Structure formats: structure tokens, C-alpha cells
């Protein structure tokens, strides 16, 4: 019996701790931009909104912010 494409999409992703770590590192080493004397952090979540990967990346980013 062949497995569905959904199975492979769901289980081919890396563990969620990798997305958390990527979000944490995105805050620690962001792309900085200066605009009228203000420093702006340019970082965007690379995962589709509403997915668990998106939430974990955001959780890592927020964790780094509060630390």
C-alpha cells in the first residue's frame, strides 16, 4: 500500500526544535537597517502562517527578544 503525499509532507519536515532555533538565531543576528537615525530589525518568518513551523519560529524569536 502506497503512502499518501500528505504523509510525506507531514513527516519529511525537520523537528520543530530546528524552527525554534532558527527563530532564536534570527533575533540574535538580524539584518539591521538604519533609517533616519533609527535602527530597524528586518526579519521575516519564512514559514506559511498558521503552520506549526511558523509558530515555533515565532516562539524562538520571541524567546530571544525577552532574554
CHARMM internal coordinates of N, CA and C (Angstrom, degrees):
IC EDIT
DIST 1 N 1 CA 1.4473
DIST 1 CA 1 C 1.5323
ANGL 1 N 1 CA 1 C 109.27
DIST 1 C 2 N 1.3064
ANGL 1 CA 1 C 2 N 116.64
DIHE 1 N 1 CA 1 C 2 N 126.97
DIST 2 N 2 CA 1.4593
ANGL 1 C 2 N 2 CA 121.35
DIHE 1 CA 1 C 2 N 2 CA -179.39
DIST 2 CA 2 C 1.5255
ANGL 2 N 2 CA 2 C 110.50
DIHE 1 C 2 N 2 CA 2 C -80.12
DIST 2 C 3 N 1.2956
ANGL 2 CA 2 C 3 N 115.73
DIHE 2 N 2 CA 2 C 3 N 147.97
DIST 3 N 3 CA 1.4609
ANGL 2 C 3 N 3 CA 120.57
DIHE 2 CA 2 C 3 N 3 CA 178.47
DIST 3 CA 3 C 1.5167
ANGL 3 N 3 CA 3 C 109.43
DIHE 2 C 3 N 3 CA 3 C -88.11
DIST 3 C 4 N 1.3075
ANGL 3 CA 3 C 4 N 114.69
DIHE 3 N 3 CA 3 C 4 N 152.84
DIST 4 N 4 CA 1.4657
ANGL 3 C 4 N 4 CA 119.55
DIHE 3 CA 3 C 4 N 4 CA -177.38
DIST 4 CA 4 C 1.5277
ANGL 4 N 4 CA 4 C 110.93
DIHE 3 C 4 N 4 CA 4 C -77.38
DIST 4 C 5 N 1.3202
ANGL 4 CA 4 C 5 N 114.85
DIHE 4 N 4 CA 4 C 5 N 163.46
DIST 5 N 5 CA 1.4570
ANGL 4 C 5 N 5 CA 120.94
DIHE 4 CA 4 C 5 N 5 CA 176.40
DIST 5 CA 5 C 1.5286
ANGL 5 N 5 CA 5 C 110.50
DIHE 4 C 5 N 5 CA 5 C -63.72
DIST 5 C 6 N 1.3321
ANGL 5 CA 5 C 6 N 116.66
DIHE 5 N 5 CA 5 C 6 N -32.04
DIST 6 N 6 CA 1.4622
ANGL 5 C 6 N 6 CA 120.85
DIHE 5 CA 5 C 6 N 6 CA 178.24
DIST 6 CA 6 C 1.5238
ANGL 6 N 6 CA 6 C 110.95
DIHE 5 C 6 N 6 CA 6 C -60.66
DIST 6 C 7 N 1.3284
ANGL 6 CA 6 C 7 N 116.33
DIHE 6 N 6 CA 6 C 7 N -41.08
DIST 7 N 7 CA 1.4681
ANGL 6 C 7 N 7 CA 120.71
DIHE 6 CA 6 C 7 N 7 CA 179.19
DIST 7 CA 7 C 1.5204
ANGL 7 N 7 CA 7 C 110.43
DIHE 6 C 7 N 7 CA 7 C -60.04
DIST 7 C 8 N 1.3262
ANGL 7 CA 7 C 8 N 116.97
DIHE 7 N 7 CA 7 C 8 N -46.75
DIST 8 N 8 CA 1.4535
ANGL 7 C 8 N 8 CA 120.05
DIHE 7 CA 7 C 8 N 8 CA -177.89
DIST 8 CA 8 C 1.5218
ANGL 8 N 8 CA 8 C 111.57
DIHE 7 C 8 N 8 CA 8 C -70.43
DIST 8 C 9 N 1.3191
ANGL 8 CA 8 C 9 N 118.75
DIHE 8 N 8 CA 8 C 9 N -35.63
DIST 9 N 9 CA 1.4579
ANGL 8 C 9 N 9 CA 120.91
DIHE 8 CA 8 C 9 N 9 CA 176.58
DIST 9 CA 9 C 1.5209
ANGL 9 N 9 CA 9 C 110.74
DIHE 8 C 9 N 9 CA 9 C -65.21
DIST 9 C 10 N 1.3251
ANGL 9 CA 9 C 10 N 115.89
DIHE 9 N 9 CA 9 C 10 N -39.96
DIST 10 N 10 CA 1.4629
ANGL 9 C 10 N 10 CA 120.48
DIHE 9 CA 9 C 10 N 10 CA -176.86
DIST 10 CA 10 C 1.5192
ANGL 10 N 10 CA 10 C 112.00
DIHE 9 C 10 N 10 CA 10 C -70.96
DIST 10 C 11 N 1.3218
ANGL 10 CA 10 C 11 N 117.64
DIHE 10 N 10 CA 10 C 11 N -42.81
DIST 11 N 11 CA 1.4511
ANGL 10 C 11 N 11 CA 120.76
DIHE 10 CA 10 C 11 N 11 CA -172.92
DIST 11 CA 11 C 1.5222
ANGL 11 N 11 CA 11 C 114.65
DIHE 10 C 11 N 11 CA 11 C -99.16
DIST 11 C 12 N 1.3096
ANGL 11 CA 11 C 12 N 118.69
DIHE 11 N 11 CA 11 C 12 N 0.80
DIST 12 N 12 CA 1.4593
ANGL 11 C 12 N 12 CA 119.72
DIHE 11 CA 11 C 12 N 12 CA 178.43
DIST 12 CA 12 C 1.5258
ANGL 12 N 12 CA 12 C 111.61
DIHE 11 C 12 N 12 CA 12 C -90.27
DIST 12 C 13 N 1.3232
ANGL 12 CA 12 C 13 N 117.22
DIHE 12 N 12 CA 12 C 13 N -6.81
DIST 13 N 13 CA 1.4565
ANGL 12 C 13 N 13 CA 120.64
DIHE 12 CA 12 C 13 N 13 CA -179.74
DIST 13 CA 13 C 1.5222
ANGL 13 N 13 CA 13 C 110.24
DIHE 12 C 13 N 13 CA 13 C -78.38
DIST 13 C 14 N 1.3332
ANGL 13 CA 13 C 14 N 117.85
DIHE 13 N 13 CA 13 C 14 N 149.31
DIST 14 N 14 CA 1.4556
ANGL 13 C 14 N 14 CA 120.16
DIHE 13 CA 13 C 14 N 14 CA 178.35
DIST 14 CA 14 C 1.5305
ANGL 14 N 14 CA 14 C 111.05
DIHE 13 C 14 N 14 CA 14 C -69.56
DIST 14 C 15 N 1.3169
ANGL 14 CA 14 C 15 N 118.14
DIHE 14 N 14 CA 14 C 15 N 165.92
DIST 15 N 15 CA 1.4669
ANGL 14 C 15 N 15 CA 120.21
DIHE 14 CA 14 C 15 N 15 CA 179.46
DIST 15 CA 15 C 1.5261
ANGL 15 N 15 CA 15 C 112.14
DIHE 14 C 15 N 15 CA 15 C -58.06
DIST 15 C 16 N 1.3110
ANGL 15 CA 15 C 16 N 115.93
DIHE 15 N 15 CA 15 C 16 N 152.12
DIST 16 N 16 CA 1.4630
ANGL 15 C 16 N 16 CA 120.47
DIHE 15 CA 15 C 16 N 16 CA -176.48
DIST 16 CA 16 C 1.5206
ANGL 16 N 16 CA 16 C 112.55
DIHE 15 C 16 N 16 CA 16 C -64.33
DIST 16 C 17 N 1.3208
ANGL 16 CA 16 C 17 N 118.31
DIHE 16 N 16 CA 16 C 17 N -22.98
DIST 17 N 17 CA 1.4637
ANGL 16 C 17 N 17 CA 119.00
DIHE 16 CA 16 C 17 N 17 CA 179.07
DIST 17 CA 17 C 1.5272
ANGL 17 N 17 CA 17 C 110.86
DIHE 16 C 17 N 17 CA 17 C -64.03
DIST 17 C 18 N 1.3387
ANGL 17 CA 17 C 18 N 116.86
DIHE 17 N 17 CA 17 C 18 N -24.83
DIST 18 N 18 CA 1.4666
ANGL 17 C 18 N 18 CA 119.35
DIHE 17 CA 17 C 18 N 18 CA 176.65
DIST 18 CA 18 C 1.5250
ANGL 18 N 18 CA 18 C 111.08
DIHE 17 C 18 N 18 CA 18 C -68.59
DIST 18 C 19 N 1.3258
ANGL 18 CA 18 C 19 N 117.75
DIHE 18 N 18 CA 18 C 19 N -38.54
DIST 19 N 19 CA 1.4633
ANGL 18 C 19 N 19 CA 120.15
DIHE 18 CA 18 C 19 N 19 CA 177.47
DIST 19 CA 19 C 1.5290
ANGL 19 N 19 CA 19 C 110.27
DIHE 18 C 19 N 19 CA 19 C -68.67
DIST 19 C 20 N 1.3305
ANGL 19 CA 19 C 20 N 117.16
DIHE 19 N 19 CA 19 C 20 N -38.74
DIST 20 N 20 CA 1.4641
ANGL 19 C 20 N 20 CA 121.16
DIHE 19 CA 19 C 20 N 20 CA 177.48
DIST 20 CA 20 C 1.5265
ANGL 20 N 20 CA 20 C 109.80
DIHE 19 C 20 N 20 CA 20 C -60.57
DIST 20 C 21 N 1.3280
ANGL 20 CA 20 C 21 N 116.19
DIHE 20 N 20 CA 20 C 21 N -46.19
DIST 21 N 21 CA 1.4612
ANGL 20 C 21 N 21 CA 121.17
DIHE 20 CA 20 C 21 N 21 CA -179.61
DIST 21 CA 21 C 1.5280
ANGL 21 N 21 CA 21 C 111.26
DIHE 20 C 21 N 21 CA 21 C -64.04
DIST 21 C 22 N 1.3299
ANGL 21 CA 21 C 22 N 116.85
DIHE 21 N 21 CA 21 C 22 N -39.43
DIST 22 N 22 CA 1.4666
ANGL 21 C 22 N 22 CA 120.49
DIHE 21 CA 21 C 22 N 22 CA 178.70
DIST 22 CA 22 C 1.5203
ANGL 22 N 22 CA 22 C 110.86
DIHE 21 C 22 N 22 CA 22 C -64.04
DIST 22 C 23 N 1.3335
ANGL 22 CA 22 C 23 N 118.06
DIHE 22 N 22 CA 22 C 23 N -40.34
DIST 23 N 23 CA 1.4614
ANGL 22 C 23 N 23 CA 121.33
DIHE 22 CA 22 C 23 N 23 CA 176.99
DIST 23 CA 23 C 1.5123
ANGL 23 N 23 CA 23 C 111.79
DIHE 22 C 23 N 23 CA 23 C -66.17
DIST 23 C 24 N 1.3254
ANGL 23 CA 23 C 24 N 116.61
DIHE 23 N 23 CA 23 C 24 N -39.79
DIST 24 N 24 CA 1.4634
ANGL 23 C 24 N 24 CA 121.24
DIHE 23 CA 23 C 24 N 24 CA 178.67
DIST 24 CA 24 C 1.5263
ANGL 24 N 24 CA 24 C 110.26
DIHE 23 C 24 N 24 CA 24 C -63.59
DIST 24 C 25 N 1.3279
ANGL 24 CA 24 C 25 N 116.58
DIHE 24 N 24 CA 24 C 25 N -45.37
DIST 25 N 25 CA 1.4636
ANGL 24 C 25 N 25 CA 120.75
DIHE 24 CA 24 C 25 N 25 CA -179.69
DIST 25 CA 25 C 1.5243
ANGL 25 N 25 CA 25 C 112.27
DIHE 24 C 25 N 25 CA 25 C -69.83
DIST 25 C 26 N 1.3260
ANGL 25 CA 25 C 26 N 117.10
DIHE 25 N 25 CA 25 C 26 N -28.72
DIST 26 N 26 CA 1.4699
ANGL 25 C 26 N 26 CA 120.21
DIHE 25 CA 25 C 26 N 26 CA 178.30
DIST 26 CA 26 C 1.5170
ANGL 26 N 26 CA 26 C 110.73
DIHE 25 C 26 N 26 CA 26 C -64.51
DIST 26 C 27 N 1.3310
ANGL 26 CA 26 C 27 N 117.00
DIHE 26 N 26 CA 26 C 27 N -33.05
DIST 27 N 27 CA 1.4655
ANGL 26 C 27 N 27 CA 119.39
DIHE 26 CA 26 C 27 N 27 CA 177.56
DIST 27 CA 27 C 1.5266
ANGL 27 N 27 CA 27 C 110.83
DIHE 26 C 27 N 27 CA 27 C -77.63
DIST 27 C 28 N 1.3179
ANGL 27 CA 27 C 28 N 116.85
DIHE 27 N 27 CA 27 C 28 N -36.95
DIST 28 N 28 CA 1.4670
ANGL 27 C 28 N 28 CA 120.73
DIHE 27 CA 27 C 28 N 28 CA -177.63
DIST 28 CA 28 C 1.5227
ANGL 28 N 28 CA 28 C 112.92
DIHE 27 C 28 N 28 CA 28 C -70.33
DIST 28 C 29 N 1.3127
ANGL 28 CA 28 C 29 N 117.73
DIHE 28 N 28 CA 28 C 29 N -32.60
DIST 29 N 29 CA 1.4689
ANGL 28 C 29 N 29 CA 120.40
DIHE 28 CA 28 C 29 N 29 CA -179.73
DIST 29 CA 29 C 1.5281
ANGL 29 N 29 CA 29 C 109.65
DIHE 28 C 29 N 29 CA 29 C -132.45
DIST 29 C 30 N 1.3350
ANGL 29 CA 29 C 30 N 117.08
DIHE 29 N 29 CA 29 C 30 N 64.85
DIST 30 N 30 CA 1.4672
ANGL 29 C 30 N 30 CA 120.07
DIHE 29 CA 29 C 30 N 30 CA -177.19
DIST 30 CA 30 C 1.5230
ANGL 30 N 30 CA 30 C 112.20
DIHE 29 C 30 N 30 CA 30 C -79.35
DIST 30 C 31 N 1.2860
ANGL 30 CA 30 C 31 N 114.20
DIHE 30 N 30 CA 30 C 31 N 169.48
DIST 31 N 31 CA 1.4539
ANGL 30 C 31 N 31 CA 121.63
DIHE 30 CA 30 C 31 N 31 CA 171.30
DIST 31 CA 31 C 1.5226
ANGL 31 N 31 CA 31 C 106.05
DIHE 30 C 31 N 31 CA 31 C -84.63
DIST 31 C 32 N 1.3167
ANGL 31 CA 31 C 32 N 118.13
DIHE 31 N 31 CA 31 C 32 N 114.86
DIST 32 N 32 CA 1.4587
ANGL 31 C 32 N 32 CA 122.38
DIHE 31 CA 31 C 32 N 32 CA -177.71
DIST 32 CA 32 C 1.5230
ANGL 32 N 32 CA 32 C 110.55
DIHE 31 C 32 N 32 CA 32 C -98.36
DIST 32 C 33 N 1.3033
ANGL 32 CA 32 C 33 N 115.80
DIHE 32 N 32 CA 32 C 33 N 142.63
DIST 33 N 33 CA 1.4481
ANGL 32 C 33 N 33 CA 121.89
DIHE 32 CA 32 C 33 N 33 CA -179.72
DIST 33 CA 33 C 1.5285
ANGL 33 N 33 CA 33 C 107.97
DIHE 32 C 33 N 33 CA 33 C -134.03
DIST 33 C 34 N 1.3054
ANGL 33 CA 33 C 34 N 117.17
DIHE 33 N 33 CA 33 C 34 N 136.58
DIST 34 N 34 CA 1.4631
ANGL 33 C 34 N 34 CA 121.63
DIHE 33 CA 33 C 34 N 34 CA 178.54
DIST 34 CA 34 C 1.5263
ANGL 34 N 34 CA 34 C 108.97
DIHE 33 C 34 N 34 CA 34 C -101.19
DIST 34 C 35 N 1.3380
ANGL 34 CA 34 C 35 N 114.61
DIHE 34 N 34 CA 34 C 35 N 131.33
DIST 35 N 35 CA 1.4527
ANGL 34 C 35 N 35 CA 120.13
DIHE 34 CA 34 C 35 N 35 CA -179.96
DIST 35 CA 35 C 1.5242
ANGL 35 N 35 CA 35 C 108.39
DIHE 34 C 35 N 35 CA 35 C -140.64
DIST 35 C 36 N 1.3037
ANGL 35 CA 35 C 36 N 116.53
DIHE 35 N 35 CA 35 C 36 N 112.67
DIST 36 N 36 CA 1.4712
ANGL 35 C 36 N 36 CA 122.71
DIHE 35 CA 35 C 36 N 36 CA -179.41
DIST 36 CA 36 C 1.5232
ANGL 36 N 36 CA 36 C 112.37
DIHE 35 C 36 N 36 CA 36 C 52.55
DIST 36 C 37 N 1.3199
ANGL 36 CA 36 C 37 N 116.58
DIHE 36 N 36 CA 36 C 37 N 42.60
DIST 37 N 37 CA 1.4538
ANGL 36 C 37 N 37 CA 121.33
DIHE 36 CA 36 C 37 N 37 CA 178.14
DIST 37 CA 37 C 1.5161
ANGL 37 N 37 CA 37 C 115.00
DIHE 36 C 37 N 37 CA 37 C 83.04
DIST 37 C 38 N 1.3106
ANGL 37 CA 37 C 38 N 118.18
DIHE 37 N 37 CA 37 C 38 N -4.92
DIST 38 N 38 CA 1.4591
ANGL 37 C 38 N 38 CA 121.68
DIHE 37 CA 37 C 38 N 38 CA 179.29
DIST 38 CA 38 C 1.5300
ANGL 38 N 38 CA 38 C 109.29
DIHE 37 C 38 N 38 CA 38 C -101.85
DIST 38 C 39 N 1.3132
ANGL 38 CA 38 C 39 N 116.48
DIHE 38 N 38 CA 38 C 39 N 143.94
DIST 39 N 39 CA 1.4516
ANGL 38 C 39 N 39 CA 121.81
DIHE 38 CA 38 C 39 N 39 CA 176.88
DIST 39 CA 39 C 1.5198
ANGL 39 N 39 CA 39 C 108.55
DIHE 38 C 39 N 39 CA 39 C -95.27
DIST 39 C 40 N 1.3150
ANGL 39 CA 39 C 40 N 116.68
DIHE 39 N 39 CA 39 C 40 N 126.03
DIST 40 N 40 CA 1.4609
ANGL 39 C 40 N 40 CA 122.60
DIHE 39 CA 39 C 40 N 40 CA -179.48
DIST 40 CA 40 C 1.5204
ANGL 40 N 40 CA 40 C 108.14
DIHE 39 C 40 N 40 CA 40 C -114.57
DIST 40 C 41 N 1.3263
ANGL 40 CA 40 C 41 N 115.94
DIHE 40 N 40 CA 40 C 41 N 130.08
DIST 41 N 41 CA 1.4582
ANGL 40 C 41 N 41 CA 121.12
DIHE 40 CA 40 C 41 N 41 CA 176.10
DIST 41 CA 41 C 1.5249
ANGL 41 N 41 CA 41 C 107.97
DIHE 40 C 41 N 41 CA 41 C -88.03
DIST 41 C 42 N 1.3188
ANGL 41 CA 41 C 42 N 116.43
DIHE 41 N 41 CA 41 C 42 N 119.46
DIST 42 N 42 CA 1.4577
ANGL 41 C 42 N 42 CA 121.53
DIHE 41 CA 41 C 42 N 42 CA -179.07
DIST 42 CA 42 C 1.5288
ANGL 42 N 42 CA 42 C 108.08
DIHE 41 C 42 N 42 CA 42 C -103.61
DIST 42 C 43 N 1.3117
ANGL 42 CA 42 C 43 N 115.96
DIHE 42 N 42 CA 42 C 43 N 99.85
DIST 43 N 43 CA 1.4581
ANGL 42 C 43 N 43 CA 122.10
DIHE 42 CA 42 C 43 N 43 CA 179.57
DIST 43 CA 43 C 1.5171
ANGL 43 N 43 CA 43 C 107.82
DIHE 42 C 43 N 43 CA 43 C -142.53
DIST 43 C 44 N 1.3060
ANGL 43 CA 43 C 44 N 116.36
DIHE 43 N 43 CA 43 C 44 N 135.37
DIST 44 N 44 CA 1.4605
ANGL 43 C 44 N 44 CA 120.62
DIHE 43 CA 43 C 44 N 44 CA 178.60
DIST 44 CA 44 C 1.5216
ANGL 44 N 44 CA 44 C 109.11
DIHE 43 C 44 N 44 CA 44 C -130.09
DIST 44 C 45 N 1.3084
ANGL 44 CA 44 C 45 N 115.52
DIHE 44 N 44 CA 44 C 45 N 144.88
DIST 45 N 45 CA 1.4485
ANGL 44 C 45 N 45 CA 121.53
DIHE 44 CA 44 C 45 N 45 CA 177.79
DIST 45 CA 45 C 1.5316
ANGL 45 N 45 CA 45 C 108.43
DIHE 44 C 45 N 45 CA 45 C -72.78
DIST 45 C 46 N 1.3514
ANGL 45 CA 45 C 46 N 117.79
DIHE 45 N 45 CA 45 C 46 N 122.86
DIST 46 N 46 CA 1.4666
ANGL 45 C 46 N 46 CA 120.15
DIHE 45 CA 45 C 46 N 46 CA -175.06
DIST 46 CA 46 C 1.5268
ANGL 46 N 46 CA 46 C 114.95
DIHE 45 C 46 N 46 CA 46 C -81.37
DIST 46 C 47 N 1.3284
ANGL 46 CA 46 C 47 N 118.50
DIHE 46 N 46 CA 46 C 47 N -5.15
DIST 47 N 47 CA 1.4682
ANGL 46 C 47 N 47 CA 121.57
DIHE 46 CA 46 C 47 N 47 CA -175.15
DIST 47 CA 47 C 1.5197
ANGL 47 N 47 CA 47 C 111.20
DIHE 46 C 47 N 47 CA 47 C -99.84
DIST 47 C 48 N 1.3161
ANGL 47 CA 47 C 48 N 117.86
DIHE 47 N 47 CA 47 C 48 N 152.63
DIST 48 N 48 CA 1.4682
ANGL 47 C 48 N 48 CA 120.80
DIHE 47 CA 47 C 48 N 48 CA 179.33
DIST 48 CA 48 C 1.5339
ANGL 48 N 48 CA 48 C 111.12
DIHE 47 C 48 N 48 CA 48 C -62.54
DIST 48 C 49 N 1.3129
ANGL 48 CA 48 C 49 N 115.99
DIHE 48 N 48 CA 48 C 49 N 138.48
DIST 49 N 49 CA 1.4573
ANGL 48 C 49 N 49 CA 121.16
DIHE 48 CA 48 C 49 N 49 CA -177.92
DIST 49 CA 49 C 1.5291
ANGL 49 N 49 CA 49 C 111.11
DIHE 48 C 49 N 49 CA 49 C -63.91
DIST 49 C 50 N 1.3201
ANGL 49 CA 49 C 50 N 115.12
DIHE 49 N 49 CA 49 C 50 N 139.22
DIST 50 N 50 CA 1.4528
ANGL 49 C 50 N 50 CA 120.52
DIHE 49 CA 49 C 50 N 50 CA 179.42
DIST 50 CA 50 C 1.5195
ANGL 50 N 50 CA 50 C 113.95
DIHE 49 C 50 N 50 CA 50 C 94.85
DIST 50 C 51 N 1.3244
ANGL 50 CA 50 C 51 N 117.60
DIHE 50 N 50 CA 50 C 51 N -8.01
DIST 51 N 51 CA 1.4588
ANGL 50 C 51 N 51 CA 119.98
DIHE 50 CA 50 C 51 N 51 CA 179.25
DIST 51 CA 51 C 1.5238
ANGL 51 N 51 CA 51 C 109.71
DIHE 50 C 51 N 51 CA 51 C -90.60
DIST 51 C 52 N 1.3167
ANGL 51 CA 51 C 52 N 115.59
DIHE 51 N 51 CA 51 C 52 N 161.04
DIST 52 N 52 CA 1.4637
ANGL 51 C 52 N 52 CA 120.46
DIHE 51 CA 51 C 52 N 52 CA 178.96
DIST 52 CA 52 C 1.5264
ANGL 52 N 52 CA 52 C 110.89
DIHE 51 C 52 N 52 CA 52 C -65.63
DIST 52 C 53 N 1.3200
ANGL 52 CA 52 C 53 N 117.57
DIHE 52 N 52 CA 52 C 53 N -33.22
DIST 53 N 53 CA 1.4626
ANGL 52 C 53 N 53 CA 120.81
DIHE 52 CA 52 C 53 N 53 CA 178.06
DIST 53 CA 53 C 1.5267
ANGL 53 N 53 CA 53 C 110.30
DIHE 52 C 53 N 53 CA 53 C -64.38
DIST 53 C 54 N 1.3271
ANGL 53 CA 53 C 54 N 116.85
DIHE 53 N 53 CA 53 C 54 N -40.75
DIST 54 N 54 CA 1.4665
ANGL 53 C 54 N 54 CA 121.77
DIHE 53 CA 53 C 54 N 54 CA 177.74
DIST 54 CA 54 C 1.5252
ANGL 54 N 54 CA 54 C 110.60
DIHE 53 C 54 N 54 CA 54 C -60.42
DIST 54 C 55 N 1.3248
ANGL 54 CA 54 C 55 N 115.87
DIHE 54 N 54 CA 54 C 55 N -44.67
DIST 55 N 55 CA 1.4654
ANGL 54 C 55 N 55 CA 120.88
DIHE 54 CA 54 C 55 N 55 CA -178.54
DIST 55 CA 55 C 1.5271
ANGL 55 N 55 CA 55 C 111.34
DIHE 54 C 55 N 55 CA 55 C -66.34
DIST 55 C 56 N 1.3214
ANGL 55 CA 55 C 56 N 117.33
DIHE 55 N 55 CA 55 C 56 N -40.75
DIST 56 N 56 CA 1.4613
ANGL 55 C 56 N 56 CA 120.19
DIHE 55 CA 55 C 56 N 56 CA 179.95
DIST 56 CA 56 C 1.5229
ANGL 56 N 56 CA 56 C 111.29
DIHE 55 C 56 N 56 CA 56 C -68.39
DIST 56 C 57 N 1.3300
ANGL 56 CA 56 C 57 N 117.31
DIHE 56 N 56 CA 56 C 57 N -39.63
DIST 57 N 57 CA 1.4635
ANGL 56 C 57 N 57 CA 120.40
DIHE 56 CA 56 C 57 N 57 CA 177.20
DIST 57 CA 57 C 1.5261
ANGL 57 N 57 CA 57 C 109.16
DIHE 56 C 57 N 57 CA 57 C -61.55
DIST 57 C 58 N 1.3256
ANGL 57 CA 57 C 58 N 117.19
DIHE 57 N 57 CA 57 C 58 N -44.98
DIST 58 N 58 CA 1.4611
ANGL 57 C 58 N 58 CA 121.54
DIHE 57 CA 57 C 58 N 58 CA -179.98
DIST 58 CA 58 C 1.5248
ANGL 58 N 58 CA 58 C 110.95
DIHE 57 C 58 N 58 CA 58 C -64.86
DIST 58 C 59 N 1.3297
ANGL 58 CA 58 C 59 N 117.66
DIHE 58 N 58 CA 58 C 59 N -37.68
DIST 59 N 59 CA 1.4554
ANGL 58 C 59 N 59 CA 121.42
DIHE 58 CA 58 C 59 N 59 CA 178.56
DIST 59 CA 59 C 1.5265
ANGL 59 N 59 CA 59 C 110.37
DIHE 58 C 59 N 59 CA 59 C -64.06
DIST 59 C 60 N 1.3271
ANGL 59 CA 59 C 60 N 117.83
DIHE 59 N 59 CA 59 C 60 N -40.98
DIST 60 N 60 CA 1.4610
ANGL 59 C 60 N 60 CA 121.53
DIHE 59 CA 59 C 60 N 60 CA 176.64
DIST 60 CA 60 C 1.5160
ANGL 60 N 60 CA 60 C 111.78
DIHE 59 C 60 N 60 CA 60 C -64.68
DIST 60 C 61 N 1.3227
ANGL 60 CA 60 C 61 N 116.41
DIHE 60 N 60 CA 60 C 61 N -41.46
DIST 61 N 61 CA 1.4654
ANGL 60 C 61 N 61 CA 121.48
DIHE 60 CA 60 C 61 N 61 CA 178.86
DIST 61 CA 61 C 1.5321
ANGL 61 N 61 CA 61 C 110.25
DIHE 60 C 61 N 61 CA 61 C -63.66
DIST 61 C 62 N 1.3295
ANGL 61 CA 61 C 62 N 116.51
DIHE 61 N 61 CA 61 C 62 N -44.95
DIST 62 N 62 CA 1.4620
ANGL 61 C 62 N 62 CA 120.77
DIHE 61 CA 61 C 62 N 62 CA 179.60
DIST 62 CA 62 C 1.5252
ANGL 62 N 62 CA 62 C 111.24
DIHE 61 C 62 N 62 CA 62 C -66.14
DIST 62 C 63 N 1.3095
ANGL 62 CA 62 C 63 N 116.78
DIHE 62 N 62 CA 62 C 63 N -38.02
DIST 63 N 63 CA 1.4627
ANGL 62 C 63 N 63 CA 121.11
DIHE 62 CA 62 C 63 N 63 CA 178.98
DIST 63 CA 63 C 1.5281
ANGL 63 N 63 CA 63 C 110.41
DIHE 62 C 63 N 63 CA 63 C -61.57
DIST 63 C 64 N 1.3150
ANGL 63 CA 63 C 64 N 117.29
DIHE 63 N 63 CA 63 C 64 N -43.84
DIST 64 N 64 CA 1.4615
ANGL 63 C 64 N 64 CA 121.48
DIHE 63 CA 63 C 64 N 64 CA 177.45
DIST 64 CA 64 C 1.5247
ANGL 64 N 64 CA 64 C 110.90
DIHE 63 C 64 N 64 CA 64 C -64.66
DIST 64 C 65 N 1.3017
ANGL 64 CA 64 C 65 N 117.29
DIHE 64 N 64 CA 64 C 65 N -37.94
DIST 65 N 65 CA 1.4686
ANGL 64 C 65 N 65 CA 121.60
DIHE 64 CA 64 C 65 N 65 CA 179.00
DIST 65 CA 65 C 1.5341
ANGL 65 N 65 CA 65 C 110.60
DIHE 64 C 65 N 65 CA 65 C -62.12
DIST 65 C 66 N 1.3155
ANGL 65 CA 65 C 66 N 116.80
DIHE 65 N 65 CA 65 C 66 N -45.84
DIST 66 N 66 CA 1.4632
ANGL 65 C 66 N 66 CA 119.70
DIHE 65 CA 65 C 66 N 66 CA -176.93
DIST 66 CA 66 C 1.5223
ANGL 66 N 66 CA 66 C 112.47
DIHE 65 C 66 N 66 CA 66 C -75.60
DIST 66 C 67 N 1.3212
ANGL 66 CA 66 C 67 N 117.47
DIHE 66 N 66 CA 66 C 67 N -22.93
DIST 67 N 67 CA 1.4711
ANGL 66 C 67 N 67 CA 119.35
DIHE 66 CA 66 C 67 N 67 CA 174.41
DIST 67 CA 67 C 1.5126
ANGL 67 N 67 CA 67 C 109.51
DIHE 66 C 67 N 67 CA 67 C -72.86
END
COOR INIT
IC SEED 1 N 1 CA 1 C
IC BUILD
